[in-house]
Amino acid sequence: MRTVTMKFGGTSVGSPEAVSNAVNIVREAVEGGERVVVVLSAMSGVTDALLNSIKMAASGNKWGYLSTARKIRDLHEDTLNILLPPSRLREKTIAQIGALMDEYVEICNAINVLGEATPRIKDAIVSFGERMSIRLFAAILSHMGVNAVPYEAGEFLITDGSHQKAAPLWDETQTRIEQKLIPLLDEGITPILTGFIGKSLDGAITTLGRGGSDFSGAIFAAYTSDELVIWTDVDGVMTADPRLDNRARVLPHVSYQEVGELAFYGAKVLHPKTVQPILERGIPMRVRNTFNPTFPGTLIEENGKPSATVIKAVTSIRDVSLLTVSGKGMIGVPGIAGRTFLAAAGAGANILMISQSSSEQSFCFLVTDMTASDVKGKIEGELGAEIARRDIDRIEIQDDVVIITTVGAGMRGIPGVAGRVFGVMGAHNINVIAIAQGSSECSISFVVSEADLERAVIALHDLALESVAV
């Protein structure tokens, strides 16, 4: 019997109508003879509200987090009241939601007294969104006749103790899934699992980071399923951001490598880590629209399918800053770049792109806007001696820039692709500030002024549209 893991994002369970659509998708799959593992996000907006309430509690705003608790409770209760008739099942589920909200308020009260929240407490707070959504979803699915049971993912997904950015302990997780989750499927149970969260070996709730529900879905799919389906609010992986160019179309087929580049460089459909657990196992993944369930979406496989032209999609990242380290005294001095990147890591920054001049007089890299100032400070501390000797002349931040990336596995080994890309930029009088291309040759990334973003994407999108069948 075929097994499918279905992950539903926050917008897919963000309203009574959305929940109804998602529940019907699962019900139809089960009635069609498939075994289904469901992985859920919190209802849309709930995680942000929970995060904001941590700040309220720490600042002494008791009314703020109590009001948040009431609004979240009402959202879930209203959805249950709309989608379930009066019954013991409805009252039981409402009571479960209430108990979770009472627990949430108790933790906020503790934060209020202490005046601060540790990463461990923050993980506990944000977990309530998923813990409520699985109970709501399972109750409605059960009412429809499906043997659905909610489970908190920490029973199966075991992580290290790095709160807010936990990493799975793969061997332990695989063992738990094989010993505890697969037998549930064999018994005919449709498990409804929390996305985004797990547990450490000492039993503390951990989270995989924002967007980690996709990652959770892939982890469970890797050990249980024949396919992973990411249900979201768009029809699939698109050739460009439709907010920048309304000609954007859905790509019917994408390779793992291509979607990894797209995810990393700004595509909003997938969490960048999603493909990791299923890649080695060759499990295909689909991206589909909860609100348009008859549309096939995008199929993501190991090799994808060739397209008419080499560029499949254009994507971009905003809210980034370009840091440049330069100085004539850097030439031939070993370790400058390494120490710089270690300093950036010490500031908690993720480096998005790197470019270096062949003369070794300068190199630049990009980080998010929110980390740029801290990164500059750390680098100045690390390279203080070189700055004092004037081996390094300056460390500059430029924050009015964006990264644009053209993606396509067909670019590999094809001469002239970079020439076409930058020829288009030149034809539209768009200045390219920095360039990077990985050894995989699956993408070309470059930096332009934020003011040129829309013009650049639209111009390059013309190349990508040639590859999408009409």
C-alpha positions as CSV (number, residue, x, y, z in Angstrom):
1,M,0.0,0.0,0.0
2,R,1.3,3.4,-1.0
3,T,2.2,5.8,1.8
4,V,2.2,9.6,1.4
5,T,3.4,12.3,3.8
6,M,1.3,15.4,3.5
7,K,2.6,18.6,5.1
8,F,0.1,21.5,5.4
9,G,1.4,25.0,6.0
10,G,-0.1,27.7,8.1
11,T,-2.3,29.2,5.4
12,S,-3.6,25.7,4.5
13,V,-5.0,25.5,8.0
14,G,-5.5,29.3,8.6
15,S,-9.3,29.5,8.5
16,P,-12.3,27.2,8.7
17,E,-12.5,27.1,4.9
18,A,-8.8,26.2,4.6
19,V,-9.0,23.5,7.3
20,S,-12.1,22.0,5.5
21,N,-10.1,21.9,2.3
22,A,-7.1,20.2,3.9
23,V,-9.2,17.7,5.8
24,N,-11.0,16.7,2.6
25,I,-7.7,16.2,0.8
26,V,-6.6,13.8,3.5
27,R,-9.9,12.0,3.6
28,E,-10.0,11.5,-0.1
29,A,-6.5,10.1,-0.1
30,V,-7.3,7.6,2.7
31,E,-10.6,6.6,1.1
32,G,-8.6,6.1,-2.1
33,G,-6.5,3.4,-0.4
34,E,-3.4,5.4,0.6
35,R,-1.8,5.5,4.0
36,V,-1.3,9.1,5.0
37,V,1.1,10.8,7.5
38,V,-0.1,14.3,8.1
39,V,2.4,17.0,9.3
40,L,0.8,20.3,10.3
41,S,1.9,23.9,10.9
42,A,0.2,26.2,13.4
43,M,-2.9,28.1,12.1
44,S,-1.9,31.1,10.1
45,G,-0.7,34.0,12.3
46,V,-0.6,32.0,15.5
47,T,3.2,31.5,15.7
48,D,3.8,35.2,15.2
49,A,1.3,36.0,17.9
50,L,3.0,33.5,20.3
51,L,6.4,35.0,19.6
52,N,5.1,38.5,20.2
53,S,3.5,37.4,23.5
54,I,7.0,36.4,24.8
55,K,8.0,40.0,24.4
56,M,4.9,41.1,26.2
57,A,5.4,38.8,29.1
58,A,9.1,39.8,29.5
59,S,8.2,43.5,29.5
60,G,5.4,43.0,32.1
61,N,2.5,43.4,29.7
62,K,0.2,40.8,31.3
63,W,-2.9,42.1,29.6
64,G,-1.2,41.7,26.2
65,Y,-0.4,38.0,26.5
66,L,-3.8,37.2,28.2
67,S,-5.5,38.9,25.3
68,T,-3.4,36.9,22.9
69,A,-4.4,33.7,24.7
70,R,-8.1,34.6,24.4
71,K,-7.8,35.4,20.6
72,I,-5.9,32.1,19.9
73,R,-8.4,30.1,21.9
74,D,-11.3,31.8,20.1
75,L,-9.7,31.1,16.7
76,H,-9.5,27.4,17.4
77,E,-12.9,27.1,19.1
78,D,-14.7,29.0,16.4
79,T,-13.1,26.7,13.7
80,L,-14.3,23.7,15.7
81,N,-17.8,25.1,16.2
82,I,-18.1,25.8,12.4
83,L,-16.7,22.4,11.2
84,L,-18.0,20.1,13.9
85,P,-21.6,19.6,15.1
86,P,-22.3,19.7,18.8
87,S,-20.9,16.4,20.2
88,R,-18.7,14.9,22.9
89,L,-15.8,15.0,20.4
90,R,-16.2,18.8,19.9
91,E,-16.4,19.5,23.6
92,K,-13.4,17.2,24.3
93,T,-11.3,18.9,21.7
94,I,-12.3,22.4,22.9
95,A,-11.3,21.3,26.4
96,Q,-7.9,20.2,25.1
97,I,-7.4,23.5,23.4
98,G,-8.3,25.3,26.7
99,A,-5.9,23.2,28.7
100,L,-3.0,24.0,26.3
101,M,-3.9,27.7,26.5
102,D,-3.9,27.5,30.3
103,E,-0.5,26.0,30.2
104,Y,0.7,28.7,27.9
105,V,-0.6,31.4,30.3
106,E,1.3,29.8,33.2
107,I,4.5,29.9,31.3
108,C,3.9,33.5,30.3
109,N,3.3,34.3,34.0
110,A,6.6,32.8,34.8
111,I,8.3,34.9,32.1
112,N,6.5,38.0,33.5
113,V,8.0,37.3,37.0
114,L,11.5,36.6,35.7
115,G,11.5,39.4,33.1
116,E,13.1,37.2,30.5
117,A,12.7,34.0,28.5
118,T,15.4,31.5,27.8
119,P,15.6,29.8,24.4
120,R,14.2,26.6,26.0
121,I,11.1,28.6,27.3
122,K,10.7,30.3,23.9
123,D,10.6,26.8,22.2
124,A,7.9,25.7,24.7
125,I,5.8,28.8,24.0
126,V,5.9,28.6,20.2
127,S,5.1,24.9,20.2
128,F,1.5,25.6,21.3
129,G,0.4,26.6,17.8
130,E,1.2,23.2,16.3
131,R,0.0,21.3,19.4
132,M,-3.4,22.9,19.1
133,S,-3.7,22.5,15.3
134,I,-3.1,18.8,15.4
135,R,-5.9,18.2,17.9
136,L,-8.3,20.4,15.9
137,F,-7.4,18.7,12.6
138,A,-7.6,15.1,14.0
139,A,-11.0,15.8,15.6
140,I,-12.5,17.1,12.3
141,L,-11.0,14.2,10.3
142,S,-12.3,11.7,12.8
143,H,-15.8,13.1,12.5
144,M,-15.5,12.4,8.7
145,G,-14.8,8.7,9.5
146,V,-11.0,8.6,9.3
147,N,-9.2,6.9,12.1
148,A,-7.1,10.1,12.8
149,V,-5.0,10.4,16.0
150,P,-2.9,13.5,17.0
151,Y,0.7,13.0,18.1
152,E,3.3,15.5,19.1
153,A,6.3,14.9,16.9
154,G,8.7,14.8,19.8
155,E,7.6,11.2,20.4
156,F,9.4,10.3,17.2
157,L,11.6,13.3,16.1
158,I,14.6,13.5,18.5
159,T,17.0,16.4,18.3
160,D,20.0,17.9,19.9
161,G,19.6,20.5,22.6
162,S,20.1,23.6,20.4
163,H,16.9,25.4,21.2
164,Q,15.3,27.4,18.4
165,K,17.5,25.8,15.8
166,A,17.7,22.1,16.8
167,A,19.2,19.5,14.5
168,P,17.7,16.0,14.3
169,L,19.6,13.1,15.8
170,W,19.1,10.9,12.8
171,D,19.8,7.4,14.2
172,E,17.5,7.9,17.2
173,T,14.8,9.5,15.1
174,Q,14.9,6.7,12.6
175,T,14.6,4.1,15.4
176,R,11.7,5.9,17.0
177,I,9.8,6.2,13.7
178,E,10.4,2.6,12.7
179,Q,9.4,1.3,16.2
180,K,6.6,3.6,17.0
181,L,5.2,5.4,14.0
182,I,5.2,2.8,11.3
183,P,3.2,0.3,13.5
184,L,0.5,3.0,13.8
185,L,0.2,3.1,10.0
186,D,0.0,-0.7,10.0
187,E,-2.9,-0.5,12.4
188,G,-4.8,1.7,10.0
189,I,-4.3,4.9,12.0
190,T,-3.7,8.2,10.2
191,P,-1.3,10.1,12.4
192,I,-1.6,13.9,12.6
193,L,1.8,15.2,13.6
194,T,3.2,18.6,14.7
195,G,5.5,20.1,12.3
196,F,8.4,22.4,13.4
197,I,8.9,20.8,16.8
198,G,10.7,17.8,18.3
199,K,12.2,16.8,21.6
200,S,15.7,16.5,23.0
201,L,17.0,13.4,24.6
202,D,16.2,14.9,28.0
203,G,12.5,15.5,27.0
204,A,12.6,19.2,26.4
205,I,10.6,20.6,23.5
206,T,12.8,21.9,20.7
207,T,12.1,23.7,17.4
208,L,13.8,23.3,14.0
209,G,13.7,27.0,13.2
210,R,11.1,29.1,11.4
211,G,9.9,27.3,8.3
212,G,10.9,24.0,9.9
213,S,7.5,22.3,9.3
214,D,8.7,21.5,5.7
215,F,11.8,20.0,7.2
216,S,9.7,17.9,9.6
217,G,7.6,16.7,6.7
218,A,10.7,15.5,4.8
219,I,12.1,13.8,7.9
220,F,8.9,11.7,8.4
221,A,8.6,11.1,4.6
222,A,12.1,9.8,4.5
223,Y,11.4,6.9,6.8
224,T,7.7,6.2,6.1
225,S,6.6,7.3,2.6
226,D,6.8,6.9,-1.1
227,E,6.1,10.6,-1.7
228,L,6.1,13.9,0.2
229,V,3.5,16.5,-0.7
230,I,3.9,20.1,0.5
231,W,0.4,21.6,0.5
232,T,0.6,25.4,0.4
233,D,-1.2,28.5,-1.0
234,V,0.4,28.6,-4.4
235,D,0.1,26.2,-7.4
236,G,3.7,25.1,-7.2
237,V,7.3,26.3,-7.7
238,M,7.2,29.2,-10.1
239,T,9.5,30.7,-12.7
240,A,9.6,34.0,-10.7
241,D,7.9,35.8,-7.9
242,P,4.5,36.7,-9.2
243,R,4.5,39.8,-7.1
244,L,7.3,41.1,-9.3
245,D,6.2,39.7,-12.6
246,N,2.6,38.5,-13.2
247,R,3.7,36.3,-16.1
248,A,5.2,33.9,-13.6
249,R,4.2,30.3,-14.4
250,V,4.3,27.0,-12.5
251,L,7.2,24.7,-13.3
252,P,5.9,21.2,-13.8
253,H,9.2,19.5,-13.0
254,V,12.2,20.6,-11.0
255,S,15.3,18.7,-9.8
256,Y,16.3,18.4,-6.1
257,Q,19.4,20.5,-6.9
258,E,17.4,23.2,-8.6
259,V,14.8,23.4,-5.9
260,G,17.6,23.6,-3.3
261,E,19.0,26.7,-5.1
262,L,15.6,28.2,-5.4
263,A,14.8,27.6,-1.7
264,F,18.1,29.1,-0.6
265,Y,17.9,32.1,-2.8
266,G,14.5,33.4,-1.9
267,A,11.7,31.2,-3.3
268,K,9.0,31.2,-0.7
269,V,7.6,27.7,-1.4
270,L,10.1,25.5,0.5
271,H,12.3,25.6,3.5
272,P,15.9,25.3,2.3
273,K,16.6,22.1,4.4
274,T,13.5,20.3,3.1
275,V,15.2,18.2,0.4
276,Q,17.9,17.0,2.7
277,P,16.3,14.0,4.3
278,I,14.6,12.7,1.1
279,L,17.4,13.3,-1.3
280,E,19.5,10.2,-0.6
281,R,16.4,8.0,-0.5
282,G,15.2,9.2,-3.9
283,I,11.7,10.1,-2.6
284,P,9.8,12.5,-5.0
285,M,8.2,15.6,-3.6
286,R,5.3,17.6,-4.9
287,V,4.3,21.2,-4.2
288,R,0.5,21.7,-4.5
289,N,-2.2,24.2,-3.7
290,T,-4.6,23.4,-0.9
291,F,-7.1,25.9,-2.5
292,N,-6.7,24.4,-6.0
293,P,-6.4,20.6,-5.2
294,T,-7.1,19.4,-8.7
295,F,-4.0,21.2,-10.1
296,P,-1.0,18.8,-10.2
297,G,1.6,21.3,-8.9
298,T,5.3,20.9,-9.3
299,L,7.0,17.4,-9.2
300,I,10.5,17.5,-7.7
301,E,12.7,14.5,-8.4
302,E,16.4,13.7,-8.4
303,N,17.0,14.6,-12.0
304,G,14.0,16.7,-12.9
305,K,13.3,17.0,-16.7
306,P,15.2,18.9,-19.3
307,S,13.6,22.2,-20.5
308,A,13.8,24.0,-23.8
309,T,16.3,26.5,-22.5
310,V,18.8,26.4,-19.8
311,I,17.3,28.9,-17.3
312,K,14.3,27.6,-15.5
313,A,13.6,30.3,-12.9
314,V,14.7,33.7,-11.5
315,T,14.6,34.3,-7.8
316,S,15.7,37.1,-5.4
317,I,16.5,37.9,-1.8
318,R,15.8,41.2,-0.3
319,D,16.8,42.6,3.1
320,V,20.5,41.8,2.6
321,S,23.6,43.7,3.2
322,L,26.9,43.6,1.3
323,L,30.1,43.7,3.4
324,T,33.3,44.5,1.7
325,V,36.8,43.9,3.3
326,S,39.5,45.6,1.3
327,G,43.2,46.7,1.6
328,K,46.4,46.5,-0.4
329,G,48.1,44.9,2.6
330,M,45.9,41.8,2.2
331,I,47.7,40.5,-0.9
332,G,49.3,37.2,-0.1
333,V,48.4,37.3,3.6
334,P,46.9,33.9,4.5
335,G,43.9,33.5,6.7
336,I,42.2,36.9,6.3
337,A,39.1,35.5,4.6
338,G,38.9,32.5,7.0
339,R,39.1,34.7,10.1
340,T,36.5,37.1,8.6
341,F,34.0,34.3,8.1
342,L,34.6,32.9,11.5
343,A,33.9,36.3,12.9
344,A,30.7,36.4,10.9
345,A,29.7,33.0,12.3
346,G,30.5,34.3,15.8
347,A,27.8,37.0,15.1
348,G,25.3,34.3,14.3
349,A,25.2,35.3,10.6
350,N,24.5,33.0,7.7
351,I,26.7,34.0,4.7
352,L,24.5,34.0,1.6
353,M,27.0,34.7,-1.1
354,I,30.8,35.3,-1.5
355,S,32.8,37.1,-4.2
356,Q,36.6,37.8,-4.3
357,S,38.8,39.8,-6.6
358,S,41.6,37.9,-8.3
359,S,44.1,40.5,-7.0
360,E,43.2,39.5,-3.4
361,Q,42.9,43.2,-2.5
362,S,39.2,42.8,-1.6
363,F,36.4,40.3,-1.1
364,C,32.8,40.8,-0.3
365,F,30.0,38.7,1.1
366,L,26.3,39.1,1.9
367,V,24.4,38.6,5.1
368,T,20.9,39.6,6.2
369,D,20.3,43.2,7.2
370,M,19.6,42.3,10.8
371,T,23.0,40.8,11.3
372,A,25.2,43.1,9.2
373,S,26.1,45.6,12.0
374,D,27.0,42.8,14.4
375,V,29.1,41.1,11.8
376,K,31.0,44.3,11.0
377,G,31.8,44.8,14.7
378,K,33.0,41.2,15.1
379,I,35.2,41.5,12.0
380,E,36.7,44.7,13.2
381,G,37.5,43.0,16.5
382,E,39.0,40.0,14.9
383,L,41.1,42.0,12.4
384,G,42.0,44.8,14.7
385,A,45.8,44.4,14.3
386,E,45.5,44.4,10.5
387,I,43.4,47.5,10.5
388,A,45.9,49.2,12.8
389,R,48.7,48.4,10.4
390,R,46.5,49.5,7.5
391,D,46.9,46.2,5.8
392,I,43.1,46.5,5.7
393,D,41.9,49.9,4.7
394,R,38.1,49.6,5.3
395,I,35.2,47.3,6.1
396,E,32.1,48.7,4.5
397,I,28.4,47.9,4.6
398,Q,26.1,48.5,1.7
399,D,22.5,47.8,2.6
400,D,20.5,48.9,-0.5
401,V,21.2,45.8,-2.5
402,V,19.5,42.5,-3.4
403,I,20.7,39.1,-4.6
404,I,19.3,37.8,-7.9
405,T,19.8,34.2,-8.9
406,T,19.1,32.4,-12.2
407,V,18.5,28.7,-11.7
408,G,18.6,25.7,-14.0
409,A,20.3,22.4,-14.1
410,G,20.6,22.8,-17.9
411,M,23.1,25.7,-17.3
412,R,25.8,23.1,-16.4
413,G,28.5,22.9,-19.1
414,I,26.6,25.2,-21.5
415,P,28.8,27.9,-22.8
416,G,27.5,31.5,-23.0
417,V,24.9,31.3,-20.3
418,A,26.6,33.9,-18.1
419,G,27.1,36.0,-21.1
420,R,23.4,36.0,-21.9
421,V,22.5,36.8,-18.3
422,F,24.8,39.7,-18.0
423,G,24.1,40.8,-21.6
424,V,20.5,41.2,-20.5
425,M,21.6,43.3,-17.5
426,G,23.8,45.5,-19.7
427,A,21.0,46.0,-22.2
428,H,18.8,47.3,-19.4
429,N,21.5,49.5,-17.9
430,I,21.5,47.5,-14.7
431,N,24.9,47.6,-12.9
432,V,26.1,44.3,-11.5
433,I,27.9,44.9,-8.2
434,A,29.2,41.3,-7.4
435,I,28.9,37.9,-9.0
436,A,29.2,34.3,-7.8
437,Q,28.7,30.9,-9.4
438,G,29.1,27.6,-7.6
439,S,31.0,24.6,-9.0
440,S,27.6,22.8,-9.6
441,E,26.9,25.4,-12.3
442,C,23.2,25.1,-11.5
443,S,22.9,28.8,-10.7
444,I,24.4,32.2,-11.2
445,S,24.0,34.7,-8.4
446,F,24.8,38.4,-8.5
447,V,24.1,41.6,-6.6
448,V,22.3,44.7,-7.9
449,S,20.9,47.8,-6.4
450,E,17.5,47.3,-4.7
451,A,16.1,50.0,-7.0
452,D,16.9,47.7,-10.0
453,L,15.3,44.6,-8.6
454,E,12.0,44.6,-10.5
455,R,13.5,45.5,-13.8
456,A,16.2,42.9,-13.5
457,V,13.8,40.1,-12.6
458,I,11.4,40.9,-15.4
459,A,14.2,41.1,-17.9
460,L,15.7,37.7,-16.9
461,H,12.3,36.1,-16.6
462,D,12.0,36.4,-20.3
463,L,14.8,33.8,-20.6
464,A,13.1,31.5,-18.2
465,L,9.7,31.7,-19.8
466,E,11.1,30.3,-23.0
467,S,11.6,27.0,-21.1
468,V,8.1,26.6,-19.7
469,A,5.6,24.8,-21.9
470,V,2.5,26.8,-22.7
